[in-house]
Amino acid sequence: MTQILHVSDTHLDKRQYGQDLRRADFADAFDASVDIAIDEGVDAVIHTGDLFDDPTPSVPAVNRCLDTIGRLEDAGIPFLAIVGNHERKREEQWMDIIKRFGNAKRLSKSPTVVTDANGDDPVSVYGIDAIRSPEWDGYDFTLGESESNDHVTILCMHELVQPLVPEHRGDPYDLSEDILDRLNFLPTALALGDYHSTCNDTVDGVKVFYPGATERCKVSERGTPSVYLLNIQDGELSRKTRAISTAGRENVPRPFLTVNIDFDETHSLDHAATRIDEDAGGMNDDISDMVVVARLTGANVGVTAKDVYDLMAEREVAVPYVDDKRQPDVDFDFDFDDEQTESQNPDKMLDDAVGGLEISTITTEADDLVRDDTVDDDDIRPEMNTHIRTEQKEQFGEATLEER
């Protein structure tokens, strides 16, 4: 039987909430996934993108990554990966550097064969890096032929697809029409990255699955950080979930606690303290080991976000973060008549003012992102990086920096 560990979205070097501790957490979670691979004695590890959180990770993060992949090399386990949208660079990719180590390989549309120790139960593994939106319609999805018809085939991609990903999460492609119908043959399985929840389905006879992220990348994510163990035997592929926590590393993944603090006009900082203590009391973990996100709503009393942050710091919360959703209580005494109301609407006035400026498309997109209250603050930077790289591609093509 051939065993493959499927891991994705490790987002190494992500300094969540501006905390070095969280950057270490993401590296520890990747180490935990390798612990599982070595413990299970798998024949290969496949990584379906976003190994790093950014195209320019820090040197310590790269070195830590190489150390982790080196542990796989010592165990004789190949590391096979594709490039995700977060880490994607214009030319040479990080995987092109990492693959210089003996056990690492960047997957492509040509098959990489994995077998068990006896050479049995062969699997042909393919990979397609995250595709930029402007390139999607003209992209060639043709895969190289497998060495034999008896191989199980796995295609690795880093995309959001329906029906697994709900429409409100990004702009998912239709799996059947946008991918499967464009392939020259249907693989046994489609191993996916980019969606941070663990889920699976069977579409047009193809087993499709996301293992989810190995650490919690947003407070809104509720899934259990996990990896998949893929078992291939006698031409059949089965799948088993392994939670990252089963690796046995302390505080991996780090527990999250969200405390909703709703203020009224009579409340003081004591109210915030009571709410934090009440919610923390229902947890089995020590609050000093947690990421605690305090969401402030209700009346805009004299308690500031910094007051609440300092309160959590006094309680030695590992990673405190305050999300202040309160609106200033300001009474604007505007005397609009019916004809003036629409023209003097503040949002419309701002739109008109921005529309009258000679600014680039990318600047307009930045303005839209910052003013869109449905976009999390943590998402603005990666979204803008994607817009900028797309605009560079459209404006300069493959031109070098000197030519630009």
Backbone hydrogen bonds, N-H to C=O, Kabsch-Sander energy under -0.5 kcal/mol:
donor,donor_aa,acceptor,acceptor_aa,energy
2,T,232,I,-2.4
4,I,230,L,-2.4
5,L,44,A,-2.4
6,H,4,I,-0.5
6,H,228,Y,-3.1
7,V,5,L,-0.6
7,V,46,I,-2.8
9,D,49,G,-2.3
10,T,50,D,-0.5
11,H,50,D,-2.6
12,L,51,L,-2.7
14,K,11,H,-1.3
15,R,13,D,-0.7
16,Q,14,K,-1.3
18,G,15,R,-1.9
19,Q,16,Q,-1.7
23,R,19,Q,-1.3
24,A,20,D,-2.1
25,D,21,L,-2.0
26,F,22,R,-2.0
27,A,23,R,-1.4
28,D,24,A,-2.7
29,A,25,D,-2.2
30,F,26,F,-1.6
31,D,27,A,-2.2
32,A,28,D,-2.3
33,S,29,A,-1.9
34,V,30,F,-1.8
35,D,31,D,-2.3
36,I,32,A,-2.0
37,A,33,S,-2.0
38,I,34,V,-2.7
39,D,35,D,-2.8
40,E,36,I,-2.6
41,G,37,A,-0.9
42,V,37,A,-1.9
43,D,3,Q,-3.0
44,A,3,Q,-0.8
45,V,78,P,-2.5
46,I,5,L,-2.9
47,H,80,L,-2.7
48,T,7,V,-1.8
53,D,12,L,-2.5
62,V,58,S,-2.1
63,N,59,V,-2.8
64,R,60,P,-2.5
65,C,61,A,-2.2
66,L,62,V,-2.6
67,D,63,N,-2.2
68,T,64,R,-2.0
69,I,65,C,-2.6
70,G,66,L,-2.2
71,R,67,D,-1.2
72,L,68,T,-1.1
73,E,69,I,-2.0
74,D,70,G,-2.4
75,A,71,R,-1.2
76,G,73,E,-1.5
77,I,72,L,-2.7
79,F,103,N,-3.1
80,L,45,V,-3.2
80,L,78,P,-0.5
81,A,105,K,-2.2
82,I,47,H,-1.7
88,R,84,G,-0.8
96,D,93,Q,-1.0
97,I,93,Q,-0.8
97,I,94,W,-0.9
98,I,94,W,-2.8
99,K,95,M,-2.2
100,R,97,I,-1.5
101,F,98,I,-2.1
104,A,101,F,-1.6
105,K,79,F,-2.4
107,L,81,A,-2.8
107,L,105,K,-0.6
108,S,110,S,-0.7
112,T,125,V,-2.1
114,V,123,V,-2.6
116,D,120,D,-2.1
119,G,116,D,-2.2
123,V,114,V,-2.5
124,S,152,V,-3.0
125,V,112,T,-2.9
125,V,123,V,-0.6
126,Y,154,I,-3.2
127,G,108,S,-2.7
128,I,156,C,-2.5
130,A,83,V,-2.9
135,E,132,R,-1.4
136,W,132,R,-0.7
136,W,133,S,-1.3
139,Y,136,W,-1.6
141,F,139,Y,-0.7
144,G,109,K,-3.4
151,H,148,S,-1.5
152,V,122,P,-1.9
154,I,124,S,-2.5
155,L,189,A,-2.4
156,C,126,Y,-2.4
156,C,154,I,-0.5
157,M,191,A,-2.1
158,H,128,I,-0.5
159,E,193,G,-0.7
161,V,159,E,-0.5
162,Q,173,Y,-3.6
165,V,161,V,-2.4
169,R,166,P,-2.0
170,G,168,H,-1.0
173,Y,160,L,-2.8
175,L,162,Q,-2.1
175,L,173,Y,-0.6
178,D,174,D,-2.7
179,I,174,D,-0.5
179,I,175,L,-1.2
180,L,175,L,-2.5
181,D,176,S,-2.7
182,R,179,I,-1.4
183,L,179,I,-0.7
183,L,180,L,-1.0
184,N,141,F,-0.5
188,T,153,T,-1.0
189,A,153,T,-2.0
190,L,207,K,-3.0
191,A,155,L,-2.1
191,A,189,A,-0.5
192,L,190,L,-0.6
192,L,209,F,-2.7
193,G,157,M,-1.3
199,C,197,S,-0.6
199,C,210,Y,-1.8
201,D,208,V,-2.5
203,V,206,V,-2.4
206,V,203,V,-2.4
207,K,188,T,-2.1
208,V,201,D,-3.1
208,V,206,V,-0.5
209,F,190,L,-2.0
210,Y,199,C,-2.7
213,A,196,H,-1.1
214,T,9,D,-1.0
217,C,215,E,-0.7
221,E,218,K,-1.1
226,S,213,A,-0.9
227,V,242,R,-2.3
228,Y,6,H,-2.4
229,L,240,K,-3.3
230,L,4,I,-3.4
230,L,228,Y,-0.6
231,N,229,L,-0.6
231,N,238,S,-2.5
232,I,2,T,-2.9
232,I,230,L,-0.5
233,Q,231,N,-0.5
233,Q,236,E,-2.3
236,E,233,Q,-1.7
238,S,231,N,-2.7
240,K,229,L,-2.2
242,R,227,V,-2.7
244,I,225,P,-2.7
246,T,243,A,-1.7
247,A,244,I,-1.8
248,G,245,S,-1.6
252,V,249,R,-1.4
257,L,291,V,-2.6
259,V,257,L,-0.6
259,V,293,V,-2.8
260,N,258,T,-0.6
261,I,259,V,-0.7
261,I,295,R,-3.1
262,D,260,N,-0.7
263,F,261,I,-0.6
263,F,297,T,-2.8
267,H,264,D,-1.8
271,H,268,S,-1.2
272,A,268,S,-0.8
273,A,269,L,-2.1
274,T,270,D,-2.5
275,R,271,H,-2.3
276,I,272,A,-2.4
277,D,273,A,-2.4
278,E,274,T,-2.6
279,D,275,R,-2.4
280,A,276,I,-2.6
281,G,277,D,-1.8
282,G,278,E,-0.6
282,G,279,D,-0.9
283,M,280,A,-1.6
289,D,286,D,-2.4
290,M,287,I,-1.3
291,V,255,P,-2.6
292,V,290,M,-0.6
292,V,319,V,-2.2
293,V,257,L,-2.7
293,V,291,V,-0.6
294,A,292,V,-0.6
294,A,321,Y,-2.8
295,R,259,V,-2.8
295,R,293,V,-0.6
296,L,294,A,-0.6
296,L,323,D,-2.3
297,T,261,I,-2.4
297,T,295,R,-0.5
299,A,263,F,-2.6
301,V,299,A,-1.8
304,T,302,G,-0.6
308,V,304,T,-1.7
309,Y,305,A,-2.4
310,D,306,K,-3.0
311,L,307,D,-1.9
312,M,308,V,-2.1
313,A,309,Y,-2.3
314,E,310,D,-2.3
315,R,311,L,-1.2
316,E,313,A,-1.7
317,V,312,M,-2.2
318,A,287,I,-1.0
319,V,290,M,-2.1
321,Y,292,V,-2.0
323,D,294,A,-3.2
324,D,322,V,-0.6
325,K,296,L,-2.7
325,K,323,D,-0.9
327,Q,298,G,-0.5
330,V,328,P,-1.5
332,F,330,V,-0.8
333,D,331,D,-0.6
334,F,332,F,-1.4
336,F,334,F,-0.9
340,Q,337,D,-0.6
341,T,337,D,-1.7
342,E,338,D,-0.6
343,S,339,E,-0.5
344,Q,340,Q,-2.3
345,N,342,E,-1.0
349,M,345,N,-2.9
350,L,346,P,-2.4
351,D,347,D,-2.6
352,D,348,K,-2.9
353,A,349,M,-2.1
354,V,350,L,-2.8
355,G,351,D,-2.7
356,G,352,D,-1.1
357,L,354,V,-1.5
359,I,357,L,-1.5
364,T,360,S,-2.0
365,E,361,T,-2.4
366,A,362,I,-1.8
367,D,363,T,-2.2
368,D,364,T,-2.4
369,L,365,E,-2.3
370,V,366,A,-2.4
371,R,367,D,-1.8
372,D,368,D,-0.8
372,D,369,L,-0.7
373,D,371,R,-0.9
375,V,372,D,-1.7
376,D,374,T,-0.5
379,D,376,D,-1.4
380,I,376,D,-0.7
380,I,377,D,-1.0
381,R,377,D,-0.6
383,E,379,D,-2.2
384,M,380,I,-2.7
385,N,381,R,-2.6
386,T,382,P,-2.0
387,H,383,E,-2.2
388,I,384,M,-2.9
389,R,385,N,-2.5
390,T,386,T,-2.2
391,E,387,H,-2.4
392,Q,388,I,-2.6
393,K,389,R,-2.1
394,E,390,T,-2.2
395,Q,391,E,-2.5
396,F,392,Q,-3.0
397,G,392,Q,-0.6
397,G,393,K,-1.6
399,A,396,F,-2.1
404,R,400,T,-1.8
